Amino acid sequence: MDGIRRRWRSEGLADGTIRTRLLHLRAALSYAERETWIESSPYIQLPKQGDPRTRYLSKDEFMKLYSA
C-alpha cells in the first residue's frame, strides 16, 4: 500500500485526494467482506486529514454569480 501512496504523491496528488481514494477502497473491501467475497478486509492506514481550504470569491466572480 505504501508503494501506491508514493506513486500517487509522485504524480502530484494531494494527501486529501489520496485519503479519499483509500477511503473508497476501504469501503469496497468492507463491503466485499460483508458479502463474504473475501475472508477479511486488510487494514488500510490513511494519511491525516488536512485543514479545510478557505477561498473567497473575487468581485468579478461574485458579480457573475449574483447576476445569474
SEGU-962787 format. One record per atom (N, C-alpha, C): residue number from 1; residue in three letters; atom name; x, y negated, z. Coordinates in nm, 2 decimals. Layout:
BEGIN
<num->NUM; residu->ALA; atome->CA; u->X; v->Y; w->Z>
...
% end
This chain:
BEGIN
<num->1; residu->MET; atome->N; u->0.08; v->0.12; w->0.00>
<num->1; residu->MET; atome->CA; u->0.00; v->0.00; w->0.00>
<num->1; residu->MET; atome->C; u->0.09; v->-0.13; w->0.00>
<num->2; residu->ASP; atome->N; u->0.21; v->-0.12; w->0.06>
<num->2; residu->ASP; atome->CA; u->0.29; v->-0.23; w->0.06>
<num->2; residu->ASP; atome->C; u->0.34; v->-0.27; w->-0.08>
<num->3; residu->GLY; atome->N; u->0.36; v->-0.17; w->-0.16>
<num->3; residu->GLY; atome->CA; u->0.40; v->-0.19; w->-0.30>
<num->3; residu->GLY; atome->C; u->0.30; v->-0.27; w->-0.38>
<num->4; residu->ILE; atome->N; u->0.18; v->-0.24; w->-0.36>
<num->4; residu->ILE; atome->CA; u->0.07; v->-0.32; w->-0.44>
<num->4; residu->ILE; atome->C; u->0.07; v->-0.46; w->-0.39>
<num->5; residu->ARG; atome->N; u->0.08; v->-0.48; w->-0.25>
<num->5; residu->ARG; atome->CA; u->0.08; v->-0.61; w->-0.20>
<num->5; residu->ARG; atome->C; u->0.20; v->-0.69; w->-0.25>
<num->6; residu->ARG; atome->N; u->0.32; v->-0.63; w->-0.26>
<num->6; residu->ARG; atome->CA; u->0.43; v->-0.70; w->-0.31>
<num->6; residu->ARG; atome->C; u->0.41; v->-0.74; w->-0.46>
<num->7; residu->ARG; atome->N; u->0.35; v->-0.65; w->-0.54>
<num->7; residu->ARG; atome->CA; u->0.33; v->-0.67; w->-0.68>
<num->7; residu->ARG; atome->C; u->0.23; v->-0.79; w->-0.70>
<num->8; residu->TRP; atome->N; u->0.12; v->-0.79; w->-0.62>
<num->8; residu->TRP; atome->CA; u->0.02; v->-0.89; w->-0.63>
<num->8; residu->TRP; atome->C; u->0.09; v->-1.03; w->-0.59>
<num->9; residu->ARG; atome->N; u->0.17; v->-1.03; w->-0.48>
<num->9; residu->ARG; atome->CA; u->0.23; v->-1.15; w->-0.45>
<num->9; residu->ARG; atome->C; u->0.33; v->-1.20; w->-0.55>
<num->10; residu->SER; atome->N; u->0.40; v->-1.11; w->-0.62>
<num->10; residu->SER; atome->CA; u->0.49; v->-1.15; w->-0.73>
<num->10; residu->SER; atome->C; u->0.42; v->-1.20; w->-0.85>
<num->11; residu->GLU; atome->N; u->0.29; v->-1.16; w->-0.86>
<num->11; residu->GLU; atome->CA; u->0.21; v->-1.21; w->-0.97>
<num->11; residu->GLU; atome->C; u->0.15; v->-1.35; w->-0.93>
<num->12; residu->GLY; atome->N; u->0.17; v->-1.40; w->-0.81>
<num->12; residu->GLY; atome->CA; u->0.13; v->-1.53; w->-0.77>
<num->12; residu->GLY; atome->C; u->0.00; v->-1.53; w->-0.70>
<num->13; residu->LEU; atome->N; u->-0.06; v->-1.42; w->-0.66>
<num->13; residu->LEU; atome->CA; u->-0.18; v->-1.42; w->-0.58>
<num->13; residu->LEU; atome->C; u->-0.16; v->-1.46; w->-0.44>
<num->14; residu->ALA; atome->N; u->-0.26; v->-1.54; w->-0.39>
<num->14; residu->ALA; atome->CA; u->-0.25; v->-1.59; w->-0.25>
<num->14; residu->ALA; atome->C; u->-0.30; v->-1.48; w->-0.16>
<num->15; residu->ASP; atome->N; u->-0.26; v->-1.49; w->-0.03>
<num->15; residu->ASP; atome->CA; u->-0.29; v->-1.39; w->0.07>
<num->15; residu->ASP; atome->C; u->-0.45; v->-1.38; w->0.08>
<num->16; residu->GLY; atome->N; u->-0.52; v->-1.48; w->0.07>
<num->16; residu->GLY; atome->CA; u->-0.67; v->-1.47; w->0.07>
<num->16; residu->GLY; atome->C; u->-0.72; v->-1.38; w->-0.04>
<num->17; residu->THR; atome->N; u->-0.67; v->-1.39; w->-0.16>
<num->17; residu->THR; atome->CA; u->-0.71; v->-1.31; w->-0.27>
<num->17; residu->THR; atome->C; u->-0.68; v->-1.16; w->-0.24>
<num->18; residu->ILE; atome->N; u->-0.56; v->-1.14; w->-0.19>
<num->18; residu->ILE; atome->CA; u->-0.51; v->-1.01; w->-0.16>
<num->18; residu->ILE; atome->C; u->-0.60; v->-0.95; w->-0.05>
<num->19; residu->ARG; atome->N; u->-0.63; v->-1.03; w->0.05>
<num->19; residu->ARG; atome->CA; u->-0.72; v->-0.98; w->0.16>
<num->19; residu->ARG; atome->C; u->-0.85; v->-0.94; w->0.11>
<num->20; residu->THR; atome->N; u->-0.91; v->-1.02; w->0.02>
<num->20; residu->THR; atome->CA; u->-1.04; v->-0.99; w->-0.04>
<num->20; residu->THR; atome->C; u->-1.04; v->-0.86; w->-0.12>
<num->21; residu->ARG; atome->N; u->-0.93; v->-0.84; w->-0.20>
<num->21; residu->ARG; atome->CA; u->-0.92; v->-0.72; w->-0.28>
<num->21; residu->ARG; atome->C; u->-0.91; v->-0.60; w->-0.18>
<num->22; residu->LEU; atome->N; u->-0.83; v->-0.61; w->-0.08>
<num->22; residu->LEU; atome->CA; u->-0.81; v->-0.50; w->0.02>
<num->22; residu->LEU; atome->C; u->-0.94; v->-0.47; w->0.10>
<num->23; residu->LEU; atome->N; u->-1.02; v->-0.58; w->0.13>
<num->23; residu->LEU; atome->CA; u->-1.15; v->-0.56; w->0.19>
<num->23; residu->LEU; atome->C; u->-1.24; v->-0.48; w->0.11>
<num->24; residu->HIS; atome->N; u->-1.24; v->-0.51; w->-0.02>
<num->24; residu->HIS; atome->CA; u->-1.33; v->-0.44; w->-0.12>
<num->24; residu->HIS; atome->C; u->-1.29; v->-0.29; w->-0.12>
<num->25; residu->LEU; atome->N; u->-1.15; v->-0.27; w->-0.13>
<num->25; residu->LEU; atome->CA; u->-1.10; v->-0.13; w->-0.13>
<num->25; residu->LEU; atome->C; u->-1.14; v->-0.06; w->-0.01>
<num->26; residu->ARG; atome->N; u->-1.13; v->-0.12; w->0.11>
<num->26; residu->ARG; atome->CA; u->-1.16; v->-0.06; w->0.24>
<num->26; residu->ARG; atome->C; u->-1.31; v->-0.02; w->0.24>
<num->27; residu->ALA; atome->N; u->-1.40; v->-0.11; w->0.19>
<num->27; residu->ALA; atome->CA; u->-1.54; v->-0.08; w->0.19>
<num->27; residu->ALA; atome->C; u->-1.57; v->0.03; w->0.10>
<num->28; residu->ALA; atome->N; u->-1.51; v->0.04; w->-0.02>
<num->28; residu->ALA; atome->CA; u->-1.53; v->0.15; w->-0.11>
<num->28; residu->ALA; atome->C; u->-1.49; v->0.28; w->-0.05>
<num->29; residu->LEU; atome->N; u->-1.37; v->0.28; w->0.02>
<num->29; residu->LEU; atome->CA; u->-1.32; v->0.41; w->0.08>
<num->29; residu->LEU; atome->C; u->-1.41; v->0.45; w->0.20>
<num->30; residu->SER; atome->N; u->-1.46; v->0.35; w->0.27>
<num->30; residu->SER; atome->CA; u->-1.55; v->0.39; w->0.38>
<num->30; residu->SER; atome->C; u->-1.68; v->0.45; w->0.33>
<num->31; residu->TYR; atome->N; u->-1.73; v->0.39; w->0.22>
<num->31; residu->TYR; atome->CA; u->-1.85; v->0.45; w->0.16>
<num->31; residu->TYR; atome->C; u->-1.82; v->0.59; w->0.11>
<num->32; residu->ALA; atome->N; u->-1.71; v->0.61; w->0.05>
<num->32; residu->ALA; atome->CA; u->-1.67; v->0.75; w->0.00>
<num->32; residu->ALA; atome->C; u->-1.67; v->0.84; w->0.11>
<num->33; residu->GLU; atome->N; u->-1.62; v->0.80; w->0.23>
<num->33; residu->GLU; atome->CA; u->-1.61; v->0.89; w->0.35>
<num->33; residu->GLU; atome->C; u->-1.75; v->0.92; w->0.40>
<num->34; residu->ARG; atome->N; u->-1.84; v->0.82; w->0.40>
<num->34; residu->ARG; atome->CA; u->-1.98; v->0.84; w->0.45>
<num->34; residu->ARG; atome->C; u->-2.05; v->0.94; w->0.36>
<num->35; residu->GLU; atome->N; u->-2.02; v->0.93; w->0.23>
<num->35; residu->GLU; atome->CA; u->-2.09; v->1.02; w->0.13>
<num->35; residu->GLU; atome->C; u->-2.02; v->1.16; w->0.12>
<num->36; residu->THR; atome->N; u->-1.92; v->1.18; w->0.21>
<num->36; residu->THR; atome->CA; u->-1.83; v->1.30; w->0.21>
<num->36; residu->THR; atome->C; u->-1.76; v->1.33; w->0.08>
<num->37; residu->TRP; atome->N; u->-1.73; v->1.23; w->0.01>
<num->37; residu->TRP; atome->CA; u->-1.65; v->1.25; w->-0.12>
<num->37; residu->TRP; atome->C; u->-1.50; v->1.26; w->-0.08>
<num->38; residu->ILE; atome->N; u->-1.46; v->1.20; w->0.03>
<num->38; residu->ILE; atome->CA; u->-1.33; v->1.22; w->0.09>
<num->38; residu->ILE; atome->C; u->-1.34; v->1.25; w->0.24>
<num->39; residu->GLU; atome->N; u->-1.24; v->1.32; w->0.29>
<num->39; residu->GLU; atome->CA; u->-1.25; v->1.36; w->0.43>
<num->39; residu->GLU; atome->C; u->-1.24; v->1.24; w->0.53>
<num->40; residu->SER; atome->N; u->-1.14; v->1.15; w->0.50>
<num->40; residu->SER; atome->CA; u->-1.13; v->1.03; w->0.58>
<num->40; residu->SER; atome->C; u->-1.07; v->0.92; w->0.50>
<num->41; residu->SER; atome->N; u->-1.11; v->0.80; w->0.54>
<num->41; residu->SER; atome->CA; u->-1.05; v->0.68; w->0.47>
<num->41; residu->SER; atome->C; u->-0.93; v->0.64; w->0.54>
<num->42; residu->PRO; atome->N; u->-0.82; v->0.60; w->0.47>
<num->42; residu->PRO; atome->CA; u->-0.70; v->0.56; w->0.53>
<num->42; residu->PRO; atome->C; u->-0.71; v->0.42; w->0.59>
<num->43; residu->TYR; atome->N; u->-0.63; v->0.39; w->0.69>
<num->43; residu->TYR; atome->CA; u->-0.62; v->0.26; w->0.75>
<num->43; residu->TYR; atome->C; u->-0.56; v->0.16; w->0.65>
<num->44; residu->ILE; atome->N; u->-0.62; v->0.05; w->0.62>
<num->44; residu->ILE; atome->CA; u->-0.56; v->-0.05; w->0.53>
<num->44; residu->ILE; atome->C; u->-0.54; v->-0.17; w->0.62>
<num->45; residu->GLN; atome->N; u->-0.41; v->-0.21; w->0.63>
<num->45; residu->GLN; atome->CA; u->-0.38; v->-0.33; w->0.70>
<num->45; residu->GLN; atome->C; u->-0.40; v->-0.45; w->0.61>
<num->46; residu->LEU; atome->N; u->-0.46; v->-0.55; w->0.67>
<num->46; residu->LEU; atome->CA; u->-0.49; v->-0.67; w->0.59>
<num->46; residu->LEU; atome->C; u->-0.40; v->-0.79; w->0.63>
<num->47; residu->PRO; atome->N; u->-0.37; v->-0.88; w->0.53>
<num->47; residu->PRO; atome->CA; u->-0.30; v->-1.00; w->0.57>
<num->47; residu->PRO; atome->C; u->-0.39; v->-1.08; w->0.66>
<num->48; residu->LYS; atome->N; u->-0.32; v->-1.17; w->0.73>
<num->48; residu->LYS; atome->CA; u->-0.40; v->-1.26; w->0.82>
<num->48; residu->LYS; atome->C; u->-0.49; v->-1.35; w->0.74>
<num->49; residu->GLN; atome->N; u->-0.60; v->-1.39; w->0.79>
<num->49; residu->GLN; atome->CA; u->-0.69; v->-1.48; w->0.72>
<num->49; residu->GLN; atome->C; u->-0.63; v->-1.62; w->0.73>
<num->50; residu->GLY; atome->N; u->-0.63; v->-1.69; w->0.62>
<num->50; residu->GLY; atome->CA; u->-0.57; v->-1.82; w->0.61>
<num->50; residu->GLY; atome->C; u->-0.67; v->-1.93; w->0.66>
<num->51; residu->ASP; atome->N; u->-0.62; v->-2.05; w->0.67>
<num->51; residu->ASP; atome->CA; u->-0.70; v->-2.16; w->0.71>
<num->51; residu->ASP; atome->C; u->-0.80; v->-2.19; w->0.59>
<num->52; residu->PRO; atome->N; u->-0.92; v->-2.24; w->0.62>
<num->52; residu->PRO; atome->CA; u->-1.01; v->-2.27; w->0.51>
<num->52; residu->PRO; atome->C; u->-0.96; v->-2.40; w->0.44>
<num->53; residu->ARG; atome->N; u->-0.99; v->-2.41; w->0.31>
<num->53; residu->ARG; atome->CA; u->-0.95; v->-2.53; w->0.24>
<num->53; residu->ARG; atome->C; u->-1.05; v->-2.64; w->0.25>
<num->54; residu->THR; atome->N; u->-1.01; v->-2.76; w->0.26>
<num->54; residu->THR; atome->CA; u->-1.09; v->-2.87; w->0.26>
<num->54; residu->THR; atome->C; u->-1.06; v->-2.95; w->0.14>
<num->55; residu->ARG; atome->N; u->-1.17; v->-2.98; w->0.06>
<num->55; residu->ARG; atome->CA; u->-1.15; v->-3.06; w->-0.06>
<num->55; residu->ARG; atome->C; u->-1.26; v->-3.16; w->-0.07>
<num->56; residu->TYR; atome->N; u->-1.23; v->-3.28; w->-0.11>
<num->56; residu->TYR; atome->CA; u->-1.33; v->-3.38; w->-0.12>
<num->56; residu->TYR; atome->C; u->-1.34; v->-3.42; w->-0.27>
<num->57; residu->LEU; atome->N; u->-1.46; v->-3.46; w->-0.31>
<num->57; residu->LEU; atome->CA; u->-1.49; v->-3.50; w->-0.44>
<num->57; residu->LEU; atome->C; u->-1.43; v->-3.63; w->-0.47>
<num->58; residu->SER; atome->N; u->-1.38; v->-3.65; w->-0.59>
<num->58; residu->SER; atome->CA; u->-1.33; v->-3.78; w->-0.63>
<num->58; residu->SER; atome->C; u->-1.46; v->-3.87; w->-0.66>
<num->59; residu->LYS; atome->N; u->-1.44; v->-4.00; w->-0.67>
<num->59; residu->LYS; atome->CA; u->-1.56; v->-4.08; w->-0.70>
<num->59; residu->LYS; atome->C; u->-1.62; v->-4.04; w->-0.84>
<num->60; residu->ASP; atome->N; u->-1.54; v->-4.01; w->-0.94>
<num->60; residu->ASP; atome->CA; u->-1.59; v->-3.97; w->-1.07>
<num->60; residu->ASP; atome->C; u->-1.67; v->-3.84; w->-1.05>
<num->61; residu->GLU; atome->N; u->-1.62; v->-3.74; w->-0.98>
<num->61; residu->GLU; atome->CA; u->-1.69; v->-3.62; w->-0.96>
<num->61; residu->GLU; atome->C; u->-1.82; v->-3.64; w->-0.89>
<num->62; residu->PHE; atome->N; u->-1.82; v->-3.72; w->-0.79>
<num->62; residu->PHE; atome->CA; u->-1.94; v->-3.75; w->-0.71>
<num->62; residu->PHE; atome->C; u->-2.04; v->-3.81; w->-0.81>
<num->63; residu->MET; atome->N; u->-2.00; v->-3.91; w->-0.89>
<num->63; residu->MET; atome->CA; u->-2.10; v->-3.97; w->-0.98>
<num->63; residu->MET; atome->C; u->-2.16; v->-3.88; w->-1.08>
<num->64; residu->LYS; atome->N; u->-2.08; v->-3.79; w->-1.13>
<num->64; residu->LYS; atome->CA; u->-2.13; v->-3.69; w->-1.23>
<num->64; residu->LYS; atome->C; u->-2.23; v->-3.59; w->-1.16>
<num->65; residu->LEU; atome->N; u->-2.19; v->-3.55; w->-1.04>
<num->65; residu->LEU; atome->CA; u->-2.28; v->-3.46; w->-0.96>
<num->65; residu->LEU; atome->C; u->-2.41; v->-3.54; w->-0.92>
<num->66; residu->TYR; atome->N; u->-2.40; v->-3.66; w->-0.88>
<num->66; residu->TYR; atome->CA; u->-2.52; v->-3.74; w->-0.84>
<num->66; residu->TYR; atome->C; u->-2.61; v->-3.76; w->-0.95>
<num->67; residu->SER; atome->N; u->-2.55; v->-3.79; w->-1.07>
<num->67; residu->SER; atome->CA; u->-2.64; v->-3.83; w->-1.18>
<num->67; residu->SER; atome->C; u->-2.70; v->-3.70; w->-1.24>
<num->68; residu->ALA; atome->N; u->-2.65; v->-3.59; w->-1.22>
<num->68; residu->ALA; atome->CA; u->-2.71; v->-3.46; w->-1.27>
<num->68; residu->ALA; atome->C; u->-2.82; v->-3.43; w->-1.18>
% end
